[in-house]
Amino acid sequence: MSLNKINESVYILEGAVNISVILGDEGALVIDTGLGDSGARKVRRWLDGNGIRPCAIINTHSHADHFGGNAFLLKKYPELQVFAPAIEDAFIKYPVLEPVFLFGAEPPESLKTGFLMSPPSKVDEIIEPGSFEICGLNLTFVPLPGHSFNQMGVIFEDVFFSADALFVEDLIEKYGILYFVDFEKSIETLEKLKEYRGLKFIPGHRRIEGDVVDVINKNLRHFESVKSTVQKCLTHANPIRCAFEKFGIPKNPVNRALSLVSIKATLRALNVDFFELI
């Protein structure tokens, strides 16, 4: 098993969630660790097979599919330093906060799933926007809020690890409505990404083929479509049910809970009081 080589220092394990590895003089820096142990185990085997020790983990944000392998790697390498953005760090240390946030109260067992709750992980240091050195590597952290409260992208040389700030077209079609906590900040983040069009983008899911600006514009059109759909549903007797039907949201608690957050964020952008609709 091997990781895909992006350049002399950057490698990626591509899967449902991309796990990235940057090689430096002090060891390997792992960016996001996937959902559960599977991806992290493959990365560990690759590192061990090449005689490389990891020196740190960066979690771009606190969704379970981006820090789910932390616990596995920390068990093997307890000395690893873990870096994450503020606010996101709390969810990583206390994963139950994610289903609590989605439900707004003590969550039902149906939301305490592996997709929403990974094993807890320590966070040693908060990352802030700007330049920083980790494992002897010169990195730049770029705020990418919208998908989560304080998501952070990572730039190393000519590679931009853009986390879940944008998605390729087939994933947009698959989910019907992307997940986001802030509609306006999601738009601002997408527009900001255009400034980095000369870099190689490594998103959290899949690979980008072709011009990244085309992908960004498809994401922007998705947000406009979501806004239009939610606005049209306001004329229905049950706007929330209408939105679920228009977006084709599966009737399971996890999908409904995630989609409801995006719908609420869109209503806020439309200056509509959600509580008046229920």
PEJO-V909358 format. One record per pair of residues at least 6 apart in sequence whose C-alpha atoms are under 6 Angstrom apart, sorted by the first residue. I is the first residue (numbers start at 0). J is the second residue. D is the distance in Angstrom with one decimal. If there is no record, write none. Layout:
i=I j=J d=D
i=I j=J d=D
This chain:
i=2 j=10 d=5.8
i=2 j=11 d=5.3
i=2 j=12 d=4.9
i=3 j=10 d=5.4
i=3 j=11 d=5.1
i=4 j=10 d=4.5
i=8 j=21 d=5.4
i=8 j=22 d=4.9
i=9 j=20 d=5.8
i=9 j=21 d=4.6
i=10 j=19 d=5.9
i=10 j=20 d=5.1
i=11 j=18 d=5.7
i=11 j=19 d=4.4
i=12 j=18 d=5.1
i=16 j=33 d=5.5
i=16 j=203 d=5.8
i=16 j=204 d=5.0
i=17 j=203 d=5.3
i=17 j=204 d=5.6
i=18 j=31 d=5.5
i=18 j=32 d=5.5
i=19 j=29 d=5.7
i=19 j=30 d=5.0
i=20 j=28 d=5.6
i=20 j=29 d=4.6
i=21 j=27 d=5.6
i=21 j=28 d=5.1
i=25 j=134 d=5.2
i=26 j=52 d=5.4
i=26 j=53 d=5.2
i=26 j=54 d=5.3
i=27 j=53 d=4.2
i=27 j=54 d=5.5
i=28 j=53 d=5.9
i=28 j=54 d=5.8
i=28 j=55 d=5.1
i=28 j=56 d=5.9
i=29 j=56 d=4.8
i=30 j=56 d=5.8
i=30 j=57 d=4.8
i=31 j=57 d=6.0
i=31 j=58 d=4.8
i=31 j=65 d=4.9
i=31 j=66 d=5.8
i=32 j=39 d=5.8
i=32 j=65 d=5.5
i=32 j=66 d=5.1
i=32 j=68 d=4.6
i=32 j=69 d=6.0
i=33 j=64 d=4.9
i=33 j=65 d=4.7
i=33 j=66 d=5.9
i=33 j=67 d=5.4
i=33 j=68 d=5.5
i=34 j=64 d=3.9
i=34 j=67 d=4.4
i=35 j=67 d=4.6
i=35 j=68 d=5.1
i=36 j=68 d=5.1
i=36 j=71 d=6.0
i=39 j=68 d=5.1
i=54 j=79 d=5.5
i=55 j=79 d=5.0
i=55 j=80 d=4.6
i=55 j=81 d=5.8
i=56 j=81 d=4.8
i=57 j=81 d=5.9
i=57 j=82 d=4.8
i=57 j=83 d=5.9
i=58 j=83 d=5.1
i=59 j=150 d=5.7
i=59 j=151 d=5.1
i=60 j=87 d=5.6
i=60 j=150 d=4.8
i=61 j=87 d=4.9
i=61 j=90 d=5.8
i=61 j=91 d=5.5
i=63 j=115 d=5.5
i=63 j=116 d=5.7
i=63 j=117 d=5.1
i=67 j=117 d=4.9
i=70 j=120 d=5.8
i=80 j=123 d=6.0
i=81 j=122 d=4.9
i=81 j=123 d=5.3
i=82 j=122 d=5.8
i=82 j=124 d=5.0
i=82 j=125 d=5.8
i=83 j=125 d=5.3
i=83 j=126 d=5.6
i=84 j=125 d=5.2
i=84 j=126 d=4.9
i=85 j=125 d=5.8
i=90 j=96 d=5.6
i=91 j=119 d=6.0
i=91 j=120 d=5.8
i=92 j=119 d=5.1
i=92 j=120 d=5.1
i=92 j=121 d=5.6
i=93 j=119 d=5.9
i=94 j=116 d=5.3
i=94 j=119 d=5.9
i=98 j=106 d=5.9
i=98 j=110 d=5.8
i=99 j=105 d=6.0
i=99 j=106 d=5.5
i=110 j=253 d=6.0
i=128 j=140 d=4.8
i=128 j=141 d=5.4
i=129 j=139 d=5.3
i=129 j=140 d=5.2
i=130 j=138 d=5.6
i=130 j=139 d=4.3
i=131 j=138 d=5.3
i=132 j=138 d=5.9
i=138 j=154 d=5.7
i=138 j=155 d=5.2
i=139 j=153 d=5.8
i=139 j=154 d=5.0
i=140 j=152 d=5.6
i=140 j=153 d=4.8
i=141 j=151 d=5.5
i=141 j=152 d=4.9
i=142 j=151 d=4.6
i=143 j=150 d=5.1
i=143 j=151 d=5.2
i=143 j=188 d=5.5
i=144 j=150 d=5.1
i=144 j=184 d=5.9
i=145 j=179 d=5.6
i=145 j=180 d=5.7
i=145 j=181 d=4.7
i=145 j=184 d=4.8
i=145 j=185 d=4.0
i=146 j=179 d=4.0
i=146 j=180 d=5.7
i=147 j=180 d=5.8
i=152 j=160 d=5.6
i=152 j=161 d=4.8
i=153 j=159 d=5.8
i=153 j=160 d=5.0
i=157 j=198 d=5.1
i=158 j=198 d=5.6
i=158 j=199 d=4.7
i=159 j=199 d=5.8
i=159 j=200 d=4.8
i=159 j=201 d=6.0
i=160 j=201 d=4.7
i=160 j=202 d=5.9
i=161 j=201 d=6.0
i=161 j=202 d=4.9
i=162 j=202 d=5.0
i=162 j=203 d=4.4
i=163 j=203 d=5.3
i=175 j=246 d=5.0
i=178 j=261 d=5.5
i=179 j=261 d=5.2
i=180 j=264 d=5.8
i=181 j=264 d=5.4
i=182 j=264 d=5.6
i=182 j=265 d=5.7
i=229 j=242 d=6.0
i=232 j=238 d=4.9
i=232 j=241 d=5.7
